[in-house]
Amino acid sequence: MKEDFVSLEIAKLLKEKGFDWGCYKVYNTEGVVGISTTTEEVPINYKNIEYYFLCPTQQMTMKWLREVHKLHILIDAHESYAYESKIVFIWYVWNLNTHKKFTIINYSETFEQTCENAIMYCLTNLI
């Protein structure tokens, strides 16, 4: 099974927003991924170096948003007649504190791209 990691752009925003959960991958400023030789997280010293960015999976990032910021991302599949009856994905964000739902009609053909878009929205607009 392939894990889907966040993009460098999201990794930079996560660092700015205080993400510090354990990861076993990091990006450098050029987007090159460094990997721990084990499944253990990268050494703590990477977390504070200006030009390294922790590289979590999309699912870990969504869990962090849910547990730390009380933002729950839901991804849903729909058949879209605008896209020749293809299945497309849309996303919603629930604020678990206020019970407010943000509905975003974001037609993306892949689940992973939809996750990326929802995470980006949360990081740039909600926290």
Secondary structure per residue as TSV (DSSP state, phi and psi in degrees):
chain	resnum	aa	ss	phi	psi
A	1	M	-	360.0	133.3
A	2	K	-	-90.2	131.7
A	3	E	-	-87.2	142.7
A	4	D	-	-104.5	114.1
A	5	F	B	-95.0	154.9
A	6	V	-	-68.6	159.3
A	7	S	-	-73.2	165.6
A	8	L	H	-59.1	-40.8
A	9	E	H	-58.8	-43.3
A	10	I	H	-70.9	-38.5
A	11	A	H	-58.4	-40.0
A	12	K	H	-64.9	-43.6
A	13	L	H	-64.4	-39.1
A	14	L	H	-60.3	-42.3
A	15	K	H	-62.1	-43.2
A	16	E	H	-62.7	-33.5
A	17	K	T	-89.3	0.1
A	18	G	T	97.6	13.6
A	19	F	-	-63.2	126.8
A	20	D	-	-142.6	24.2
A	21	W	-	-72.9	155.0
A	22	G	-	-65.7	131.2
A	23	C	-	-134.3	156.9
A	24	Y	S	-109.2	11.9
A	25	K	E	-131.8	149.4
A	26	V	E	-138.1	151.9
A	27	Y	E	-99.4	152.6
A	28	N	E	-102.1	-177.3
A	29	T	T	-64.2	-21.1
A	30	E	T	-90.0	-1.5
A	31	G	-	88.7	7.8
A	32	V	-	-77.3	133.0
A	33	V	E	-92.2	126.4
A	34	G	E	-97.8	139.5
A	35	I	E	-122.2	135.3
A	36	S	-	-65.4	147.0
A	37	T	S	-73.6	-9.1
A	38	T	S	-126.7	-179.5
A	39	T	S	-83.8	4.5
A	40	E	S	-73.8	158.8
A	41	E	-	-67.8	159.8
A	42	V	-	-64.9	152.8
A	43	P	-	-57.2	147.3
A	44	I	H	-56.6	-29.4
A	45	N	H	-65.0	-23.5
A	46	Y	H	-66.6	-30.2
A	47	K	H	-65.6	-25.4
A	48	N	T	-106.5	1.8
A	49	I	-	-85.0	129.2
A	50	E	T	-54.5	-37.0
A	51	Y	T	-101.0	15.4
A	52	Y	E	-116.7	141.6
A	53	F	E	-131.7	124.1
A	54	L	E	-58.5	143.1
A	55	C	-	-121.0	80.3
A	56	P	-	-80.1	166.9
A	57	T	B	-73.1	163.6
A	58	Q	H	-60.7	-41.0
A	59	Q	H	-65.8	-38.6
A	60	M	H	-64.5	-40.3
A	61	T	H	-63.9	-42.6
A	62	M	H	-65.9	-35.8
A	63	K	H	-66.1	-41.6
A	64	W	H	-61.3	-44.3
A	65	L	H	-60.7	-39.9
A	66	R	H	-69.8	-47.6
A	67	E	H	-77.9	-37.6
A	68	V	H	-90.6	-40.8
A	69	H	H	-111.1	1.4
A	70	K	-	58.6	37.6
A	71	L	E	-114.7	115.6
A	72	H	E	-106.2	121.1
A	73	I	E	-94.1	130.2
A	74	L	E	-116.3	132.8
A	75	I	E	-112.7	134.1
A	76	D	E	-131.1	147.8
A	77	A	E	-104.5	140.5
A	78	H	E	-140.3	152.0
A	79	E	E	-86.2	129.5
A	80	S	E	-115.2	118.6
A	81	Y	G	-72.9	-24.1
A	82	A	G	-66.8	-23.5
A	83	Y	G	-113.8	44.2
A	84	E	T	55.8	44.1
A	85	S	T	60.5	25.5
A	86	K	E	-78.6	156.6
A	87	I	E	-80.4	128.4
A	88	V	E	-125.7	164.6
A	89	F	E	-116.7	140.8
A	90	I	E	-125.7	165.7
A	91	W	E	-136.7	156.6
A	92	Y	E	-131.5	151.6
A	93	V	E	-125.5	126.6
A	94	W	E	-102.2	128.4
A	95	N	E	-85.0	110.5
A	96	L	T	-70.6	-18.0
A	97	N	T	-80.7	-43.9
A	98	T	T	-100.7	-9.5
A	99	H	T	63.0	23.9
A	100	K	E	-89.0	137.0
A	101	K	E	-110.2	130.6
A	102	F	E	-103.6	117.1
A	103	T	E	-102.9	124.8
A	104	I	E	-119.7	120.5
A	105	I	E	-87.6	97.7
A	106	N	E	-126.4	95.9
A	107	Y	E	-78.4	109.8
A	108	S	E	-128.9	142.8
A	109	E	S	-84.4	-10.5
A	110	T	S	-124.5	145.8
A	111	F	H	-60.1	-43.1
A	112	E	H	-63.6	-41.1
A	113	Q	H	-67.4	-34.3
A	114	T	H	-66.3	-41.5
A	115	C	H	-59.3	-46.4
A	116	E	H	-58.7	-45.2
A	117	N	H	-64.0	-41.6
A	118	A	H	-66.6	-42.6
A	119	I	H	-61.4	-45.5
A	120	M	H	-59.5	-43.0
A	121	Y	H	-59.6	-47.5
A	122	C	I	-59.3	-45.6
A	123	L	I	-69.5	-30.9
A	124	T	I	-97.1	-19.1
A	125	N	I	-121.3	-22.3
A	126	L	I	-114.2	-17.4
A	127	I	-	-129.5	360.0
